[in-house]
Amino acid sequence: QVQLVESGGGLVQPGGSLRLSCAASGSIFSINAMGWYRQAPGKQRELVATITSGGSTNYADSVKGRFTISRDNAKNTVYLQMNGLKPEDTAVYYCNAVTSLIYWGQGTQVTVSS
């Protein structure tokens, strides 16, 4: 079992920045990759960024050049640095961890509005 707790969401003006954190606990040795997904009202959940245990990263085209995913293995935490935020980035952001199963956090709201 893996438990995930996200934090760092909030309200920010267009062009602003936020950093999301996802702290993992439990069977963390079994995690192959972690990622961030988001779901806007009335839309399907979509990939934002992923990072493997080896450090390889992948981003959605819509966030390339603005968002950066990183991990601190000592803290068992994955981060999503979001710069240049746009209103269309407004969504609930979810962290996930992939083992032989997929685990999800509870989500954190990000609202980009003036």
Biotite code that builds the C-alpha atoms (Angstrom):
import biotite.structure as struc

atoms = struc.array([
    struc.Atom([0.000, 0.000, 0.000], chain_id="A", res_id=1, res_name="GLN", atom_name="CA", element="C"),
    struc.Atom([1.115, 3.522, -0.808], chain_id="A", res_id=2, res_name="VAL", atom_name="CA", element="C"),
    struc.Atom([-0.380, 6.638, 0.715], chain_id="A", res_id=3, res_name="GLN", atom_name="CA", element="C"),
    struc.Atom([-0.128, 9.995, -1.039], chain_id="A", res_id=4, res_name="LEU", atom_name="CA", element="C"),
    struc.Atom([-0.790, 13.429, 0.425], chain_id="A", res_id=5, res_name="VAL", atom_name="CA", element="C"),
    struc.Atom([-0.806, 16.496, -1.824], chain_id="A", res_id=6, res_name="GLU", atom_name="CA", element="C"),
    struc.Atom([-0.381, 20.083, -0.730], chain_id="A", res_id=7, res_name="SER", atom_name="CA", element="C"),
    struc.Atom([0.369, 23.494, -2.178], chain_id="A", res_id=8, res_name="GLY", atom_name="CA", element="C"),
    struc.Atom([-2.724, 24.342, -4.148], chain_id="A", res_id=9, res_name="GLY", atom_name="CA", element="C"),
    struc.Atom([-4.500, 27.673, -3.973], chain_id="A", res_id=10, res_name="GLY", atom_name="CA", element="C"),
    struc.Atom([-5.627, 30.776, -5.798], chain_id="A", res_id=11, res_name="LEU", atom_name="CA", element="C"),
    struc.Atom([-3.121, 32.583, -7.996], chain_id="A", res_id=12, res_name="VAL", atom_name="CA", element="C"),
    struc.Atom([-3.311, 35.324, -10.608], chain_id="A", res_id=13, res_name="GLN", atom_name="CA", element="C"),
    struc.Atom([-2.541, 34.614, -14.252], chain_id="A", res_id=14, res_name="PRO", atom_name="CA", element="C"),
    struc.Atom([1.207, 34.558, -14.792], chain_id="A", res_id=15, res_name="GLY", atom_name="CA", element="C"),
    struc.Atom([1.846, 33.527, -11.209], chain_id="A", res_id=16, res_name="GLY", atom_name="CA", element="C"),
    struc.Atom([3.510, 30.454, -9.761], chain_id="A", res_id=17, res_name="SER", atom_name="CA", element="C"),
    struc.Atom([2.673, 27.631, -7.380], chain_id="A", res_id=18, res_name="LEU", atom_name="CA", element="C"),
    struc.Atom([4.540, 24.567, -6.191], chain_id="A", res_id=19, res_name="ARG", atom_name="CA", element="C"),
    struc.Atom([2.610, 21.412, -5.450], chain_id="A", res_id=20, res_name="LEU", atom_name="CA", element="C"),
    struc.Atom([4.025, 18.698, -3.193], chain_id="A", res_id=21, res_name="SER", atom_name="CA", element="C"),
    struc.Atom([3.119, 15.028, -2.969], chain_id="A", res_id=22, res_name="CYS", atom_name="CA", element="C"),
    struc.Atom([4.441, 13.109, 0.019], chain_id="A", res_id=23, res_name="ALA", atom_name="CA", element="C"),
    struc.Atom([4.465, 9.326, -0.293], chain_id="A", res_id=24, res_name="ALA", atom_name="CA", element="C"),
    struc.Atom([4.468, 6.826, 2.551], chain_id="A", res_id=25, res_name="SER", atom_name="CA", element="C"),
    struc.Atom([3.990, 3.105, 2.950], chain_id="A", res_id=26, res_name="GLY", atom_name="CA", element="C"),
    struc.Atom([5.527, 0.710, 0.412], chain_id="A", res_id=27, res_name="SER", atom_name="CA", element="C"),
    struc.Atom([7.542, 3.420, -1.326], chain_id="A", res_id=28, res_name="ILE", atom_name="CA", element="C"),
    struc.Atom([10.254, 0.969, -2.386], chain_id="A", res_id=29, res_name="PHE", atom_name="CA", element="C"),
    struc.Atom([7.771, -0.521, -4.843], chain_id="A", res_id=30, res_name="SER", atom_name="CA", element="C"),
    struc.Atom([7.065, 2.759, -6.663], chain_id="A", res_id=31, res_name="ILE", atom_name="CA", element="C"),
    struc.Atom([8.173, 2.724, -10.307], chain_id="A", res_id=32, res_name="ASN", atom_name="CA", element="C"),
    struc.Atom([6.929, 6.161, -11.276], chain_id="A", res_id=33, res_name="ALA", atom_name="CA", element="C"),
    struc.Atom([4.951, 9.075, -9.938], chain_id="A", res_id=34, res_name="MET", atom_name="CA", element="C"),
    struc.Atom([2.963, 11.703, -11.695], chain_id="A", res_id=35, res_name="GLY", atom_name="CA", element="C"),
    struc.Atom([0.630, 14.631, -11.605], chain_id="A", res_id=36, res_name="TRP", atom_name="CA", element="C"),
    struc.Atom([-2.744, 14.650, -13.295], chain_id="A", res_id=37, res_name="TYR", atom_name="CA", element="C"),
    struc.Atom([-5.493, 17.253, -13.305], chain_id="A", res_id=38, res_name="ARG", atom_name="CA", element="C"),
    struc.Atom([-9.217, 17.370, -13.774], chain_id="A", res_id=39, res_name="GLN", atom_name="CA", element="C"),
    struc.Atom([-11.125, 20.509, -14.652], chain_id="A", res_id=40, res_name="ALA", atom_name="CA", element="C"),
    struc.Atom([-14.905, 20.753, -14.138], chain_id="A", res_id=41, res_name="PRO", atom_name="CA", element="C"),
    struc.Atom([-16.753, 18.806, -16.803], chain_id="A", res_id=42, res_name="GLY", atom_name="CA", element="C"),
    struc.Atom([-13.560, 17.362, -18.261], chain_id="A", res_id=43, res_name="LYS", atom_name="CA", element="C"),
    struc.Atom([-11.705, 14.081, -18.026], chain_id="A", res_id=44, res_name="GLN", atom_name="CA", element="C"),
    struc.Atom([-8.640, 13.678, -15.868], chain_id="A", res_id=45, res_name="ARG", atom_name="CA", element="C"),
    struc.Atom([-5.519, 14.341, -17.928], chain_id="A", res_id=46, res_name="GLU", atom_name="CA", element="C"),
    struc.Atom([-1.808, 13.792, -17.610], chain_id="A", res_id=47, res_name="LEU", atom_name="CA", element="C"),
    struc.Atom([0.285, 16.773, -16.556], chain_id="A", res_id=48, res_name="VAL", atom_name="CA", element="C"),
    struc.Atom([3.721, 15.289, -15.879], chain_id="A", res_id=49, res_name="ALA", atom_name="CA", element="C"),
    struc.Atom([5.387, 12.070, -14.791], chain_id="A", res_id=50, res_name="THR", atom_name="CA", element="C"),
    struc.Atom([8.764, 11.091, -13.374], chain_id="A", res_id=51, res_name="ILE", atom_name="CA", element="C"),
    struc.Atom([10.211, 7.597, -13.184], chain_id="A", res_id=52, res_name="THR", atom_name="CA", element="C"),
    struc.Atom([12.319, 6.106, -10.416], chain_id="A", res_id=53, res_name="SER", atom_name="CA", element="C"),
    struc.Atom([15.295, 6.712, -12.696], chain_id="A", res_id=54, res_name="GLY", atom_name="CA", element="C"),
    struc.Atom([14.451, 10.381, -13.065], chain_id="A", res_id=55, res_name="GLY", atom_name="CA", element="C"),
    struc.Atom([13.067, 10.403, -16.597], chain_id="A", res_id=56, res_name="SER", atom_name="CA", element="C"),
    struc.Atom([10.330, 12.967, -17.067], chain_id="A", res_id=57, res_name="THR", atom_name="CA", element="C"),
    struc.Atom([7.393, 13.415, -19.408], chain_id="A", res_id=58, res_name="ASN", atom_name="CA", element="C"),
    struc.Atom([5.104, 16.418, -19.837], chain_id="A", res_id=59, res_name="TYR", atom_name="CA", element="C"),
    struc.Atom([1.827, 17.241, -21.502], chain_id="A", res_id=60, res_name="ALA", atom_name="CA", element="C"),
    struc.Atom([2.349, 19.583, -24.433], chain_id="A", res_id=61, res_name="ASP", atom_name="CA", element="C"),
    struc.Atom([0.156, 22.182, -22.750], chain_id="A", res_id=62, res_name="SER", atom_name="CA", element="C"),
    struc.Atom([2.566, 22.583, -19.824], chain_id="A", res_id=63, res_name="VAL", atom_name="CA", element="C"),
    struc.Atom([5.974, 22.079, -21.452], chain_id="A", res_id=64, res_name="LYS", atom_name="CA", element="C"),
    struc.Atom([8.282, 24.950, -20.666], chain_id="A", res_id=65, res_name="GLY", atom_name="CA", element="C"),
    struc.Atom([6.081, 26.160, -17.805], chain_id="A", res_id=66, res_name="ARG", atom_name="CA", element="C"),
    struc.Atom([5.857, 23.231, -15.375], chain_id="A", res_id=67, res_name="PHE", atom_name="CA", element="C"),
    struc.Atom([8.682, 21.168, -13.882], chain_id="A", res_id=68, res_name="THR", atom_name="CA", element="C"),
    struc.Atom([8.309, 17.860, -12.064], chain_id="A", res_id=69, res_name="ILE", atom_name="CA", element="C"),
    struc.Atom([11.022, 16.798, -9.638], chain_id="A", res_id=70, res_name="SER", atom_name="CA", element="C"),
    struc.Atom([11.551, 14.416, -6.763], chain_id="A", res_id=71, res_name="ARG", atom_name="CA", element="C"),
    struc.Atom([13.376, 14.396, -3.436], chain_id="A", res_id=72, res_name="ASP", atom_name="CA", element="C"),
    struc.Atom([14.065, 10.755, -2.655], chain_id="A", res_id=73, res_name="ASN", atom_name="CA", element="C"),
    struc.Atom([15.242, 11.548, 0.872], chain_id="A", res_id=74, res_name="ALA", atom_name="CA", element="C"),
    struc.Atom([11.839, 13.073, 1.627], chain_id="A", res_id=75, res_name="LYS", atom_name="CA", element="C"),
    struc.Atom([9.820, 10.637, -0.508], chain_id="A", res_id=76, res_name="ASN", atom_name="CA", element="C"),
    struc.Atom([8.245, 13.676, -2.102], chain_id="A", res_id=77, res_name="THR", atom_name="CA", element="C"),
    struc.Atom([7.474, 14.684, -5.664], chain_id="A", res_id=78, res_name="VAL", atom_name="CA", element="C"),
    struc.Atom([7.022, 18.317, -6.611], chain_id="A", res_id=79, res_name="TYR", atom_name="CA", element="C"),
    struc.Atom([5.329, 20.144, -9.448], chain_id="A", res_id=80, res_name="LEU", atom_name="CA", element="C"),
    struc.Atom([6.654, 23.654, -9.967], chain_id="A", res_id=81, res_name="GLN", atom_name="CA", element="C"),
    struc.Atom([4.117, 25.590, -12.002], chain_id="A", res_id=82, res_name="MET", atom_name="CA", element="C"),
    struc.Atom([5.149, 28.903, -13.559], chain_id="A", res_id=83, res_name="ASN", atom_name="CA", element="C"),
    struc.Atom([3.344, 31.140, -16.005], chain_id="A", res_id=84, res_name="GLY", atom_name="CA", element="C"),
    struc.Atom([-0.023, 29.868, -14.842], chain_id="A", res_id=85, res_name="LEU", atom_name="CA", element="C"),
    struc.Atom([-3.020, 30.409, -17.104], chain_id="A", res_id=86, res_name="LYS", atom_name="CA", element="C"),
    struc.Atom([-6.752, 30.331, -16.339], chain_id="A", res_id=87, res_name="PRO", atom_name="CA", element="C"),
    struc.Atom([-6.977, 27.080, -18.294], chain_id="A", res_id=88, res_name="GLU", atom_name="CA", element="C"),
    struc.Atom([-4.674, 25.475, -15.726], chain_id="A", res_id=89, res_name="ASP", atom_name="CA", element="C"),
    struc.Atom([-7.491, 25.707, -13.190], chain_id="A", res_id=90, res_name="THR", atom_name="CA", element="C"),
    struc.Atom([-8.298, 22.195, -11.998], chain_id="A", res_id=91, res_name="ALA", atom_name="CA", element="C"),
    struc.Atom([-7.999, 19.736, -9.160], chain_id="A", res_id=92, res_name="VAL", atom_name="CA", element="C"),
    struc.Atom([-4.490, 18.337, -9.312], chain_id="A", res_id=93, res_name="TYR", atom_name="CA", element="C"),
    struc.Atom([-3.912, 14.723, -8.320], chain_id="A", res_id=94, res_name="TYR", atom_name="CA", element="C"),
    struc.Atom([-0.699, 12.926, -7.529], chain_id="A", res_id=95, res_name="CYS", atom_name="CA", element="C"),
    struc.Atom([-0.340, 9.260, -8.411], chain_id="A", res_id=96, res_name="ASN", atom_name="CA", element="C"),
    struc.Atom([2.131, 6.478, -7.781], chain_id="A", res_id=97, res_name="ALA", atom_name="CA", element="C"),
    struc.Atom([2.578, 3.413, -9.954], chain_id="A", res_id=98, res_name="VAL", atom_name="CA", element="C"),
    struc.Atom([3.572, 0.062, -8.520], chain_id="A", res_id=99, res_name="THR", atom_name="CA", element="C"),
    struc.Atom([1.836, -3.113, -9.619], chain_id="A", res_id=100, res_name="SER", atom_name="CA", element="C"),
    struc.Atom([-1.193, -0.984, -8.767], chain_id="A", res_id=101, res_name="LEU", atom_name="CA", element="C"),
    struc.Atom([-1.959, 2.697, -9.186], chain_id="A", res_id=102, res_name="ILE", atom_name="CA", element="C"),
    struc.Atom([-2.499, 4.863, -6.141], chain_id="A", res_id=103, res_name="TYR", atom_name="CA", element="C"),
    struc.Atom([-4.029, 8.342, -6.052], chain_id="A", res_id=104, res_name="TRP", atom_name="CA", element="C"),
    struc.Atom([-3.925, 11.210, -3.630], chain_id="A", res_id=105, res_name="GLY", atom_name="CA", element="C"),
    struc.Atom([-6.970, 13.182, -2.555], chain_id="A", res_id=106, res_name="GLN", atom_name="CA", element="C"),
    struc.Atom([-6.284, 16.103, -4.880], chain_id="A", res_id=107, res_name="GLY", atom_name="CA", element="C"),
    struc.Atom([-5.541, 19.772, -4.367], chain_id="A", res_id=108, res_name="THR", atom_name="CA", element="C"),
    struc.Atom([-7.390, 22.656, -5.997], chain_id="A", res_id=109, res_name="GLN", atom_name="CA", element="C"),
    struc.Atom([-5.518, 25.105, -8.201], chain_id="A", res_id=110, res_name="VAL", atom_name="CA", element="C"),
    struc.Atom([-7.430, 28.179, -9.326], chain_id="A", res_id=111, res_name="THR", atom_name="CA", element="C"),
    struc.Atom([-5.911, 30.702, -11.716], chain_id="A", res_id=112, res_name="VAL", atom_name="CA", element="C"),
    struc.Atom([-7.966, 33.863, -11.822], chain_id="A", res_id=113, res_name="SER", atom_name="CA", element="C"),
    struc.Atom([-7.631, 37.606, -11.592], chain_id="A", res_id=114, res_name="SER", atom_name="CA", element="C"),
])
